[in-house]
């Protein structure tokens, strides 16, 4: 997956990412192994733009 690329929710799930519930963040968050992926919804369409990937350890800080 590449930052600033667009993906459907099915494509995201096909990469093996699991949705992660979050509060107070306007983003759809998925995790896979040691990485956390942040997506934003594009214009109320079912397409998400990947804008950040961080280490899971950093996410919990």
Steps between C-alpha positions, in 0.01 A plus 500: 500500500619850418433826681270740308349215296127425509348165597154352546418336831508160328853567369608602850362177645664298220838633619427330833435815700254488789278794594588653836242702697620847600350803671568869438674438167339584167661207325440137424775306677619154406782292641710215374782350700721780629354778283197729531347649184295821494248562222271792425170474315509677165193718428250267670578225250592147604863579413770565757835679463790362701670796663720352772664178612657480845640238731239350733716586801487872407121484464452395862718781635 
